[in-house]
Amino acid sequence: MAIKLPNNKLIEGLSALPVREIKEIMDALIERELFRPRVAKAIYRDASKTVKSKKLHSQVAEEAVRWARSRK
């Protein structure tokens, strides 16, 4: 049975959960094919466009990659 919640209530509820439980929820959604994470190729393409359009130095992009990897 599905329960419909407004987004703000859903976010409130999820923010009260420990990270491990949120990961388990995301894993279950992926397993049931209800959620599909973006593929790395699309992320790299979008990042490349942003770096070029904002004329960022390669150091800034490298720092952003290190930061993102630390957030896994």
VOGU-3710 file (C-alpha; in Angstrom, 3 decimals, decimal comma):
1> maiklpnnkl> 0,000/0,000/0,000  1,374/3,403/-0,968  1,066/6,523/1,169  1,062/9,907/-0,563  2,942/12,634/1,326  3,713/16,225/0,387  7,395/16,751/-0,465  8,109/18,819/2,641  6,753/16,075/4,941  8,721/13,425/3,065
11> ieglsalpvr> 11,925/15,457/3,390  11,262/16,018/7,107  10,822/12,286/7,613  13,908/11,328/5,615  16,066/13,912/7,360  15,227/12,266/10,691  16,632/8,923/9,494  20,251/7,862/9,855  22,295/7,869/6,642  22,489/4,053/6,629
21> eikeimdali> 18,675/3,765/6,495  18,442/6,325/3,688  21,057/4,319/1,757  18,991/1,158/2,282  15,898/2,946/0,955  17,798/4,165/-2,132  19,227/0,682/-2,705  15,722/-0,811/-2,523  14,399/1,755/-5,034  17,262/1,003/-7,414
31> erelfrprva> 16,766/-2,747/-7,011  13,070/-2,415/-7,861  14,005/-0,153/-10,777  11,918/2,693/-9,332  14,957/4,969/-9,304  17,843/5,043/-11,739  20,920/7,066/-10,779  22,522/9,161/-13,490  25,252/7,451/-15,443  28,785/8,766/-15,021
41> kaiyrdaskt> 29,004/9,702/-18,705  26,111/12,169/-18,345  27,610/13,648/-15,178  31,000/14,115/-16,873  29,341/15,708/-19,915  27,418/18,197/-17,763  30,480/18,974/-15,656  32,563/19,551/-18,761  29,951/21,989/-20,139  29,905/23,879/-16,833
51> vkskklhsqv> 33,705/24,127/-16,671  33,861/25,452/-20,242  30,914/27,850/-19,975  32,083/29,321/-16,640  35,706/29,363/-17,848  36,884/27,626/-14,692  40,524/26,713/-14,183  41,406/23,034/-14,151  42,377/23,348/-10,466  38,805/24,302/-9,575
61> aeeavrwars> 37,431/21,311/-11,471  39,952/18,976/-9,822  39,025/20,316/-6,390  35,336/19,778/-7,163  36,027/16,175/-8,191  37,971/15,531/-4,965  35,131/17,049/-2,928  32,477/14,964/-4,734  34,460/11,755/-4,285  34,823/12,447/-0,571
71> rk> 31,021/12,622/-0,279  30,381/9,033/-1,468
//
